[in-house]
């Protein structure tokens, strides 16, 4: 069973990495976050991952809507 989930988890991980890259403008070489800011962001995520994920995808949608205009 676990072996069957690996491709799914890898796919989800790849999509999440793409979303983070886009949102933080790493793909545009425009990310202004410092290492400390990344640590703070990770800590926030680890405190309440479900709430953080919901908020991230809400912000990502807004960002994508703005970026596509």
Secondary structure, DSSP 8 states (H G I E B T S, - for coil): -HHHHHHHHHHHHHHHHHHHHHHTTGGGT-----HHHHHHHHHHHHHSHHHHHHHHHHHHHHHHHHHT-
